[in-house]
């Protein structure tokens, strides 16, 4: 193998490792910075309750709205992550050799599983999203 090809392969491998590491690090940072959806909903409801002096009836009607909105945030974030990762992987696929493709496909499956279970909140046995 010539020297330029080796250097290109090493750089591609470093890039892929960086993408995967960045995903895991980002998840850990977000997980520690962002409270659980239940806590976020409780805090949001508490803030509305104290500032607007909501009645129990109003709070009972507002809580499902907040829960639904937080679910939409998670769905949107998961979709954006899938799209960005897909774009990134398509660009990487153009730079790797046919011999590297099977391993790269396995890496892609692991990335998708990570997003689906850790970010999307699904369990490992639940149906996969695109």
Order of alpha helices (4+ residues) and beta strands (2+ residues): alpha-alpha-alpha-alpha
